[in-house]
Amino acid sequence: MDIDFTLLIPILVLQVIFSIYCFMIIAKNPVKFIPKWAWIILCLNSVGCIAFLILGREQE
């Protein structure tokens, strides 16, 4: 069984961009429920980024 990992490259690039976007929001704005360092650790994967955007941001 031969897996073509080049198909995963666009998904990984989007994940990195999504994480950087969340890191920038965390750095500039106040967060809710858990400390900023914990949100940064959670945002290393897509599920954490989505959780942060739904739950962790302070509404302006």
URRAHU-V609992 format. One record per residue. PHI is phi in degrees with one decimal (NA if undefined). Layout:
# URRAHU-V609992
phi
PHI
PHI
This chain:
# URRAHU-V609992
phi
NA
-112.7
-103.0
-93.5
-76.3
-68.2
-72.8
-84.4
-59.3
-62.2
-66.2
-65.6
-63.9
-63.5
-63.0
-64.4
-63.3
-61.6
-65.4
-62.1
-58.7
-66.4
-60.1
-65.8
-64.5
-62.3
-68.3
-94.3
-125.3
-69.8
-122.6
-114.6
73.7
-134.1
-63.9
-58.4
-62.4
-71.0
-63.6
-62.8
-63.4
-65.1
-80.6
-75.9
-129.8
-65.2
-63.5
-65.6
-63.9
-65.2
-61.4
-63.6
-66.1
-84.8
-107.8
-88.1
-82.9
-77.2
-78.3
-94.7
